């Protein structure tokens, strides 16, 4: 069984538990748009599954 990164679960936590939209309005995280975070999560998951896990 190959490793699959829990990207959807992390997105759920960021959107439903943490309220990422509110966090993104702070000065510290103002550049962390939803699109950027999704890209980082997706590519991070791909690297974990294809590079680290094998």
N, CA, C and O atoms as a CHARMM CRD file, in Angstrom:
* protein
*
  216
    1    1 UNK  N      0.84100  -1.17700   0.00000 PROA 1      0.00000
    2    1 UNK  CA     0.00000   0.00000   0.00000 PROA 1      0.00000
    3    1 UNK  C      0.89200   1.24800   0.00000 PROA 1      0.00000
    4    1 UNK  O      1.74500   1.40900   0.87300 PROA 1      0.00000
    5    2 UNK  N      0.69100   2.10100  -0.96000 PROA 2      0.00000
    6    2 UNK  CA     1.49900   3.31400  -1.09900 PROA 2      0.00000
    7    2 UNK  C      1.00400   4.40400  -0.15500 PROA 2      0.00000
    8    2 UNK  O     -0.18200   4.48800   0.16300 PROA 2      0.00000
    9    3 UNK  N      1.92600   5.21600   0.27400 PROA 3      0.00000
   10    3 UNK  CA     1.57600   6.33900   1.14400 PROA 3      0.00000
   11    3 UNK  C      0.79800   7.38200   0.35900 PROA 3      0.00000
   12    3 UNK  O      1.13300   7.69500  -0.78300 PROA 3      0.00000
   13    4 UNK  N     -0.24200   7.91400   0.98400 PROA 4      0.00000
   14    4 UNK  CA    -1.00000   9.00800   0.38500 PROA 4      0.00000
   15    4 UNK  C     -1.12600  10.10600   1.44300 PROA 4      0.00000
   16    4 UNK  O     -1.66400   9.88100   2.52700 PROA 4      0.00000
   17    5 UNK  N     -0.63500  11.26900   1.11800 PROA 5      0.00000
   18    5 UNK  CA    -0.66500  12.39600   2.03300 PROA 5      0.00000
   19    5 UNK  C     -2.11000  12.83100   2.31900 PROA 5      0.00000
   20    5 UNK  O     -2.93000  12.85200   1.40100 PROA 5      0.00000
   21    6 UNK  N     -2.43300  13.17600   3.56200 PROA 6      0.00000
   22    6 UNK  CA    -3.80200  13.55500   3.91800 PROA 6      0.00000
   23    6 UNK  C     -4.12900  15.01300   3.57100 PROA 6      0.00000
   24    6 UNK  O     -4.51700  15.78800   4.44500 PROA 6      0.00000
   25    7 UNK  N     -3.97500  15.37600   2.32100 PROA 7      0.00000
   26    7 UNK  CA    -4.15600  16.76500   1.88100 PROA 7      0.00000
   27    7 UNK  C     -5.58400  17.24700   2.15000 PROA 7      0.00000
   28    7 UNK  O     -5.77400  18.35300   2.65600 PROA 7      0.00000
   29    8 UNK  N     -6.57100  16.44400   1.82300 PROA 8      0.00000
   30    8 UNK  CA    -7.97100  16.86500   2.02300 PROA 8      0.00000
   31    8 UNK  C     -8.28600  17.06100   3.50100 PROA 8      0.00000
   32    8 UNK  O     -9.03200  17.97500   3.85300 PROA 8      0.00000
   33    9 UNK  N     -7.73900  16.23100   4.35900 PROA 9      0.00000
   34    9 UNK  CA    -7.96500  16.38000   5.78600 PROA 9      0.00000
   35    9 UNK  C     -7.30000  17.65300   6.31400 PROA 9      0.00000
   36    9 UNK  O     -7.85700  18.33500   7.17500 PROA 9      0.00000
   37   10 UNK  N     -6.12800  17.96700   5.80500 PROA 10     0.00000
   38   10 UNK  CA    -5.43500  19.19500   6.21200 PROA 10     0.00000
   39   10 UNK  C     -6.21600  20.40600   5.74400 PROA 10     0.00000
   40   10 UNK  O     -6.34700  21.37900   6.48700 PROA 10     0.00000
   41   11 UNK  N     -6.74500  20.36700   4.51100 PROA 11     0.00000
   42   11 UNK  CA    -7.58100  21.47000   4.02200 PROA 11     0.00000
   43   11 UNK  C     -8.81100  21.65100   4.90100 PROA 11     0.00000
   44   11 UNK  O     -9.19300  22.77700   5.22000 PROA 11     0.00000
   45   12 UNK  N     -9.42500  20.54700   5.28600 PROA 12     0.00000
   46   12 UNK  CA   -10.59900  20.61800   6.15900 PROA 12     0.00000
   47   12 UNK  C    -10.24400  21.30300   7.47800 PROA 12     0.00000
   48   12 UNK  O    -10.97200  22.18200   7.94100 PROA 12     0.00000
   49   13 UNK  N     -9.14600  20.90700   8.07000 PROA 13     0.00000
   50   13 UNK  CA    -8.72400  21.50800   9.33900 PROA 13     0.00000
   51   13 UNK  C     -8.47200  22.99800   9.17200 PROA 13     0.00000
   52   13 UNK  O     -8.90500  23.80000  10.00000 PROA 13     0.00000
   53   14 UNK  N     -7.77300  23.37100   8.10200 PROA 14     0.00000
   54   14 UNK  CA    -7.48300  24.79300   7.87600 PROA 14     0.00000
   55   14 UNK  C     -8.74900  25.61000   7.64700 PROA 14     0.00000
   56   14 UNK  O     -8.84900  26.73800   8.12900 PROA 14     0.00000
   57   15 UNK  N     -9.70900  25.06100   6.92300 PROA 15     0.00000
   58   15 UNK  CA   -10.90800  25.81900   6.58000 PROA 15     0.00000
   59   15 UNK  C    -11.99900  25.76900   7.63900 PROA 15     0.00000
   60   15 UNK  O    -12.67700  26.77000   7.87000 PROA 15     0.00000
   61   16 UNK  N    -12.18200  24.62100   8.28700 PROA 16     0.00000
   62   16 UNK  CA   -13.30500  24.45400   9.20300 PROA 16     0.00000
   63   16 UNK  C    -12.93400  24.61900  10.67600 PROA 16     0.00000
   64   16 UNK  O    -13.74000  25.10800  11.46800 PROA 16     0.00000
   65   17 UNK  N    -11.73500  24.22000  11.04200 PROA 17     0.00000
   66   17 UNK  CA   -11.33300  24.28200  12.45000 PROA 17     0.00000
   67   17 UNK  C    -10.57800  25.57300  12.74700 PROA 17     0.00000
   68   17 UNK  O    -10.87600  26.26000  13.72400 PROA 17     0.00000
   69   18 UNK  N     -9.60700  25.89800  11.91100 PROA 18     0.00000
   70   18 UNK  CA    -8.74600  27.04600  12.15600 PROA 18     0.00000
   71   18 UNK  C     -9.36000  28.35000  11.63900 PROA 18     0.00000
   72   18 UNK  O     -9.00800  29.42300  12.13000 PROA 18     0.00000
   73   19 UNK  N    -10.25900  28.28500  10.67100 PROA 19     0.00000
   74   19 UNK  CA   -10.82700  29.44800   9.97500 PROA 19     0.00000
   75   19 UNK  C     -9.71000  30.22100   9.28800 PROA 19     0.00000
   76   19 UNK  O     -9.38300  31.35200   9.64700 PROA 19     0.00000
   77   20 UNK  N     -9.13900  29.56100   8.28500 PROA 20     0.00000
   78   20 UNK  CA    -7.99300  30.10900   7.56100 PROA 20     0.00000
   79   20 UNK  C     -8.27900  31.47500   6.94700 PROA 20     0.00000
   80   20 UNK  O     -7.37700  32.30700   6.84400 PROA 20     0.00000
   81   21 UNK  N     -9.51500  31.71200   6.54200 PROA 21     0.00000
   82   21 UNK  CA    -9.85500  33.01300   5.95100 PROA 21     0.00000
   83   21 UNK  C     -9.58600  34.14100   6.94200 PROA 21     0.00000
   84   21 UNK  O     -9.09000  35.20100   6.56000 PROA 21     0.00000
   85   22 UNK  N     -9.90800  33.91700   8.20200 PROA 22     0.00000
   86   22 UNK  CA    -9.65300  34.93300   9.22300 PROA 22     0.00000
   87   22 UNK  C     -8.16200  35.08000   9.49400 PROA 22     0.00000
   88   22 UNK  O     -7.66400  36.19400   9.65200 PROA 22     0.00000
   89   23 UNK  N     -7.46000  33.97200   9.54800 PROA 23     0.00000
   90   23 UNK  CA    -6.01400  34.01400   9.76500 PROA 23     0.00000
   91   23 UNK  C     -5.33100  34.74300   8.60800 PROA 23     0.00000
   92   23 UNK  O     -4.38500  35.50200   8.81900 PROA 23     0.00000
   93   24 UNK  N     -5.81500  34.51000   7.38600 PROA 24     0.00000
   94   24 UNK  CA    -5.23700  35.14700   6.21200 PROA 24     0.00000
   95   24 UNK  C     -5.39500  36.66000   6.19100 PROA 24     0.00000
   96   24 UNK  O     -4.68100  37.34500   5.45900 PROA 24     0.00000
   97   25 UNK  N     -6.30500  37.18200   6.97300 PROA 25     0.00000
   98   25 UNK  CA    -6.49100  38.62900   7.04000 PROA 25     0.00000
   99   25 UNK  C     -5.49900  39.30500   7.98100 PROA 25     0.00000
  100   25 UNK  O     -5.44100  40.53300   8.03600 PROA 25     0.00000
  101   26 UNK  N     -4.72300  38.52200   8.71800 PROA 26     0.00000
  102   26 UNK  CA    -3.72000  39.10900   9.60000 PROA 26     0.00000
  103   26 UNK  C     -2.49900  39.51900   8.78800 PROA 26     0.00000
  104   26 UNK  O     -2.27200  38.99700   7.69600 PROA 26     0.00000
  105   27 UNK  N     -1.72800  40.43400   9.30700 PROA 27     0.00000
  106   27 UNK  CA    -0.54500  40.92200   8.59300 PROA 27     0.00000
  107   27 UNK  C      0.47700  39.80700   8.35700 PROA 27     0.00000
  108   27 UNK  O      1.09700  39.74700   7.29600 PROA 27     0.00000
  109   28 UNK  N      0.64900  38.94000   9.32700 PROA 28     0.00000
  110   28 UNK  CA     1.65500  37.88400   9.23500 PROA 28     0.00000
  111   28 UNK  C      1.36100  36.90000   8.10100 PROA 28     0.00000
  112   28 UNK  O      2.28600  36.40900   7.45400 PROA 28     0.00000
  113   29 UNK  N      0.08300  36.60900   7.85500 PROA 29     0.00000
  114   29 UNK  CA    -0.29000  35.61200   6.85000 PROA 29     0.00000
  115   29 UNK  C     -1.02600  36.21200   5.66100 PROA 29     0.00000
  116   29 UNK  O     -1.73600  35.49600   4.95600 PROA 29     0.00000
  117   30 UNK  N     -0.87400  37.49100   5.42800 PROA 30     0.00000
  118   30 UNK  CA    -1.62400  38.16100   4.36600 PROA 30     0.00000
  119   30 UNK  C     -1.29200  37.65100   2.97600 PROA 30     0.00000
  120   30 UNK  O     -2.13300  37.74200   2.08200 PROA 30     0.00000
  121   31 UNK  N     -0.11100  37.12600   2.76300 PROA 31     0.00000
  122   31 UNK  CA     0.27400  36.61800   1.44600 PROA 31     0.00000
  123   31 UNK  C     -0.06600  35.14600   1.25500 PROA 31     0.00000
  124   31 UNK  O      0.10700  34.60600   0.16200 PROA 31     0.00000
  125   32 UNK  N     -0.53900  34.50800   2.28700 PROA 32     0.00000
  126   32 UNK  CA    -0.89400  33.09800   2.19600 PROA 32     0.00000
  127   32 UNK  C     -2.34300  32.97300   1.72400 PROA 32     0.00000
  128   32 UNK  O     -3.26000  32.78900   2.52400 PROA 32     0.00000
  129   33 UNK  N     -2.52300  33.07700   0.42500 PROA 33     0.00000
  130   33 UNK  CA    -3.86400  32.97200  -0.13900 PROA 33     0.00000
  131   33 UNK  C     -4.28600  31.50400  -0.16800 PROA 33     0.00000
  132   33 UNK  O     -3.45700  30.60600  -0.02500 PROA 33     0.00000
  133   34 UNK  N     -5.56900  31.27600  -0.35400 PROA 34     0.00000
  134   34 UNK  CA    -6.07700  29.90300  -0.43000 PROA 34     0.00000
  135   34 UNK  C     -5.43300  29.15200  -1.59500 PROA 34     0.00000
  136   34 UNK  O     -5.11100  27.96900  -1.47700 PROA 34     0.00000
  137   35 UNK  N     -5.25300  29.83400  -2.69700 PROA 35     0.00000
  138   35 UNK  CA    -4.63000  29.21400  -3.86800 PROA 35     0.00000
  139   35 UNK  C     -3.18800  28.78600  -3.57300 PROA 35     0.00000
  140   35 UNK  O     -2.77000  27.69300  -3.95300 PROA 35     0.00000
  141   36 UNK  N     -2.43700  29.65100  -2.89700 PROA 36     0.00000
  142   36 UNK  CA    -1.04800  29.34300  -2.55400 PROA 36     0.00000
  143   36 UNK  C     -0.97400  28.17200  -1.58400 PROA 36     0.00000
  144   36 UNK  O     -0.16400  27.26200  -1.76100 PROA 36     0.00000
  145   37 UNK  N     -1.81000  28.19900  -0.57400 PROA 37     0.00000
  146   37 UNK  CA    -1.81200  27.11800   0.41700 PROA 37     0.00000
  147   37 UNK  C     -2.19300  25.79400  -0.22900 PROA 37     0.00000
  148   37 UNK  O     -1.58100  24.76800   0.06700 PROA 37     0.00000
  149   38 UNK  N     -3.19100  25.79600  -1.10500 PROA 38     0.00000
  150   38 UNK  CA    -3.57800  24.56700  -1.80100 PROA 38     0.00000
  151   38 UNK  C     -2.44700  24.03100  -2.65900 PROA 38     0.00000
  152   38 UNK  O     -2.22900  22.82100  -2.71000 PROA 38     0.00000
  153   39 UNK  N     -1.72200  24.91900  -3.33500 PROA 39     0.00000
  154   39 UNK  CA    -0.59200  24.49000  -4.16000 PROA 39     0.00000
  155   39 UNK  C      0.51200  23.87300  -3.29900 PROA 39     0.00000
  156   39 UNK  O      1.08500  22.84700  -3.66400 PROA 39     0.00000
  157   40 UNK  N      0.80500  24.49200  -2.16900 PROA 40     0.00000
  158   40 UNK  CA     1.84300  23.97500  -1.27300 PROA 40     0.00000
  159   40 UNK  C      1.43400  22.61500  -0.71300 PROA 40     0.00000
  160   40 UNK  O      2.24500  21.69000  -0.67100 PROA 40     0.00000
  161   41 UNK  N      0.18300  22.49100  -0.28400 PROA 41     0.00000
  162   41 UNK  CA    -0.29100  21.21300   0.24800 PROA 41     0.00000
  163   41 UNK  C     -0.23500  20.11200  -0.81300 PROA 41     0.00000
  164   41 UNK  O      0.21200  18.99800  -0.54000 PROA 41     0.00000
  165   42 UNK  N     -0.68700  20.43200  -2.01100 PROA 42     0.00000
  166   42 UNK  CA    -0.71400  19.44400  -3.09100 PROA 42     0.00000
  167   42 UNK  C      0.69200  18.98300  -3.44800 PROA 42     0.00000
  168   42 UNK  O      0.95100  17.78300  -3.54000 PROA 42     0.00000
  169   43 UNK  N      1.59300  19.92400  -3.64800 PROA 43     0.00000
  170   43 UNK  CA     2.96600  19.55700  -4.01800 PROA 43     0.00000
  171   43 UNK  C      3.70700  18.89500  -2.86500 PROA 43     0.00000
  172   43 UNK  O      4.48900  17.96800  -3.07600 PROA 43     0.00000
  173   44 UNK  N      3.46600  19.36600  -1.65300 PROA 44     0.00000
  174   44 UNK  CA     4.07300  18.71600  -0.48700 PROA 44     0.00000
  175   44 UNK  C      3.61200  17.27100  -0.35700 PROA 44     0.00000
  176   44 UNK  O      4.40600  16.38200  -0.04800 PROA 44     0.00000
  177   45 UNK  N      2.33000  17.04500  -0.59400 PROA 45     0.00000
  178   45 UNK  CA     1.80000  15.68200  -0.56700 PROA 45     0.00000
  179   45 UNK  C      2.38600  14.82000  -1.66100 PROA 45     0.00000
  180   45 UNK  O      2.68000  13.64500  -1.44000 PROA 45     0.00000
  181   46 UNK  N      2.55900  15.39700  -2.84600 PROA 46     0.00000
  182   46 UNK  CA     3.15300  14.66100  -3.95900 PROA 46     0.00000
  183   46 UNK  C      4.59700  14.27500  -3.63700 PROA 46     0.00000
  184   46 UNK  O      5.00500  13.14100  -3.88800 PROA 46     0.00000
  185   47 UNK  N      5.36500  15.20200  -3.08700 PROA 47     0.00000
  186   47 UNK  CA     6.76000  14.92500  -2.73300 PROA 47     0.00000
  187   47 UNK  C      6.83200  13.84200  -1.66000 PROA 47     0.00000
  188   47 UNK  O      7.66800  12.94100  -1.73300 PROA 47     0.00000
  189   48 UNK  N      5.95500  13.93400  -0.67100 PROA 48     0.00000
  190   48 UNK  CA     5.95300  12.93500   0.38800 PROA 48     0.00000
  191   48 UNK  C      5.64900  11.55000  -0.17600 PROA 48     0.00000
  192   48 UNK  O      6.26700  10.56400   0.22500 PROA 48     0.00000
  193   49 UNK  N      4.70300  11.47600  -1.09900 PROA 49     0.00000
  194   49 UNK  CA     4.30100  10.17400  -1.65000 PROA 49     0.00000
  195   49 UNK  C      5.30800   9.62700  -2.65200 PROA 49     0.00000
  196   49 UNK  O      5.54500   8.42000  -2.69400 PROA 49     0.00000
  197   50 UNK  N      5.90000  10.49600  -3.45600 PROA 50     0.00000
  198   50 UNK  CA     6.76700  10.03200  -4.54600 PROA 50     0.00000
  199   50 UNK  C      8.25200  10.00400  -4.21500 PROA 50     0.00000
  200   50 UNK  O      9.01300   9.25200  -4.82300 PROA 50     0.00000
  201   51 UNK  N      8.66500  10.82400  -3.24900 PROA 51     0.00000
  202   51 UNK  CA    10.10300  10.92200  -2.94600 PROA 51     0.00000
  203   51 UNK  C     10.42800  10.31800  -1.59000 PROA 51     0.00000
  204   51 UNK  O     11.29500   9.44900  -1.48900 PROA 51     0.00000
  205   52 UNK  N      9.74600  10.76600  -0.55400 PROA 52     0.00000
  206   52 UNK  CA    10.07600  10.32200   0.79700 PROA 52     0.00000
  207   52 UNK  C      9.58100   8.90500   1.09700 PROA 52     0.00000
  208   52 UNK  O     10.31100   8.10000   1.67500 PROA 52     0.00000
  209   53 UNK  N      8.35100   8.60600   0.70600 PROA 53     0.00000
  210   53 UNK  CA     7.75600   7.32100   1.07300 PROA 53     0.00000
  211   53 UNK  C      8.41700   6.11600   0.40800 PROA 53     0.00000
  212   53 UNK  O      8.62500   5.10400   1.07800 PROA 53     0.00000
  213   54 UNK  N      8.75700   6.17900  -0.88500 PROA 54     0.00000
  214   54 UNK  CA     9.34900   4.97200  -1.49200 PROA 54     0.00000
  215   54 UNK  C     10.67900   4.66000  -0.85500 PROA 54     0.00000
  216   54 UNK  O     11.32900   3.68500  -1.23000 PROA 54     0.00000
